[in-house]
Amino acid sequence: MSDVATGATPSGAAPKRQAPLLNIANVLTALRIVLVPVFVAALVVSDGTHRGWLLASAALFLIASITDYWDGWIARARDLVTPFGAIADPIADKALTGAALIGLSAYDLLPWWVTVIILIREWGITALRFGVLRHGVIPASRGGKLKTLLQVIAIIWYLCPITGPIDWVGTILMGAAFVLTVVTGADYVVQALALRRKAREAAARGGAGD
């Protein structure tokens, strides 16, 4: 019986299952994309001062951030990784975080220089990771995951109208998130350069073998 008839590959291995585009992980990613303008609307209406709308924007940001965790976990656990998810997921993440940081700075709740540096790092590293995909994948590091968690907690803290003797907590959280953002960004650059160097060395060896 031929390989075509049995559905096996020439090597005898079963073909890899193609995850469907419409799956729970991609639905969660799409939901996060939809929540971004809703979150922005709530933040704009709050005008940076209205307690109720600030809390609403914080709740929306938290819900959207939770979908970020669940869609990635589900995609990996159930083998539902798709090209759409691989592209849309980081874009949705950066759009949500960027909108929150810009909103906080626009209402003088966070210094603009913090927002600018974080955004340059986030979008720059995302572009870098896409740029080296042909050489290999740069996996999310523990530091990168901790950075994301601290950013989420810090942003929610800033969005919540908390005043009094514990104001300093938000500054500490954002400061820690900022430091990790810069440090992990530098680490990703080093990994990307190493990937490119290995790819060039492999290509050189292949050319020499010809």
N, C-alpha and C positions, 0 to 999 in steps of 0.2 A: 504494500500500500504506500502511495507517495506521501511526501511531507505535506503537500497541498491538501490532500484529502483528509489527513489527520489533524490539520491545523497546527502542526508543529513547525518549528523553525528548522532550517537545514542542519543546525547543530544538535537538534533533538530537544532543545529547550522549548517550553511552552511560551507562546507570545505574551508579551506584557499587556495586561488589561488597560485599556484607555479609559480614564475616569471621565464620566459624563460632565458636560459643561454645567448643567443644572444640578447642583448638589448642595448640601446644607452648608458646606464651607464657603462656597461662592455666594450663596444667598446671604450669609452673615457679612461677607465682605461688601456686597452690594448695599446691605442695610447700613453699614458704616459710612459708605459714600453718601447715601441719602441723608444720614443724620448730620453730616458736616454743615450743610446750609441751614438746617433746622437749629443746630447749636449756635451758629453765627447769628441767626435772627434773634434768638433768645438773648444773646450777649449784647447785641446792638440795642434791643429794646430796654435792657437793663440800664444802659447809659453808664455802666460802671458803678452805679450807686444804688439802684433799686434792689433791695434785699431779696424779694421774691423771685425776680427774674434772674438774678445772679445764682441763686440756689437751683433754679430750673436749668440754667446753662451748665452748672456743675454736674447735675444729675444726668443730663444728656451726654456730657463729655465722659462721665463714668460708664454709662451704658455702651457708648461707642467703643471705649477702650476695652471693655470686657469682651465685646465681639472680636476684637483684635486677638485676644488670647485664645478664644474658643475656635475661631475659624482655622487658625494655624494648627492647633492641637488636633482638631477633627480631621483636617486634610492629611496630616501625617499618620494619624492612628488608623484611618480608614482607607488610606491610599487614594485620596481624592485630590491630589495635586494636579492642577491644570495650568496651561499657559496663561489663561485669564487670571487665575488666582495669583500666579507668580508675579504678574505685572500689576494687577489692580490692588493687591494687598499692601505693598509698600507705598504706593501712591496715596491710598486712602489714609494710611497711618500718618504720612507726612502732611497731607492736607489738613487732617484733624489737629495735629500738634501745631502746625504753622498757623492755622486760624486762631487757635487759642492763645498762642504767644503774641501774635500781632494784636489781637483784641485786648489783651492785658496791657501791652505797651501803649496802645492807642488811648487807653483810659488812665494812663500814668500809674498803673499798678505794678509794672515791671519795667526796668530800664531798657531802652531800645537796643543798647549795645549787646545785652544778653540775648535778646531775641534774634538780632542779626547774626551773631556768631553761631548760635544754635542752628538757625535755619541754613546757613551756609554749610555747616557740617552735615546736617541731615540730608539735604538735597544733593550735596556734593558726593557723599558716600553712596547714596542710592544710585546716582549716575555712574559712579566708579564700579560698583558691584555689577551693574548691567553691562558696563563696558568690558569687563574681564570675563564675562560668562563663557566666551569661546575658549578661554584658557582653563577655566575651572570655576567652582562655586566657592565663595567666601561665606562660610556658615556664621550664623549669629553667635557671638561669644557670650560667655556668662556676664562679662562686663557690659556688653551691649544690652542684654536683657535686663540687668540691674539698672542701667541707665534709663531704659524705657519706663521701668516701674517707678523710679524716682521722679521722672518727668511727669508722669500721670499724677502721682500723689501731690507733687509740688503745684501743678496747675490747678488741681481741684482745691487745694488749700487756698491758693490765691483767688480763686473764683468765689469761694465761700466768704461771706462778709464777717470774718473773724477779727475782732479788735480786742485790745487789752494787753495784759502783760505777756501773752504768748505769741505776739506778733512775730517774734524772732524765729519761731519754728519754721515759718514759710521761707524766710531768708536762708536758713540752714538747709532746708530741703532743696530749694532751687540752686543753692551754691554747690551742693553735692552732685546734683543732676548735671549742672554745668561742667564741673570738673570731669565727671565720667564721660560726658558727651565729647569733650575735647580729647581726652586720653584714648577712648575707644576709637575715635575717628582717626587718630594717628596710627593706631594699631591696624585698622583696616587698610590704610594706605600702605603700610609696610607689607601686609599680606598680599595686597594687589600687585605690588612691585615684585614680590617673590614669585607669584604665579606667572607673571609676564617673563621674568628671567628664566624660570624653568621651561616655559614654553619655547623660548628662543633657543635655549640650550638643546632641547629635544629636537627642534627643527634643524639645528646645525648638525647634530649627530646623524639625523636622517639624511641630510644632504650629503654628508661625508660618506655615508654608507652606499649611496647611489654611485 
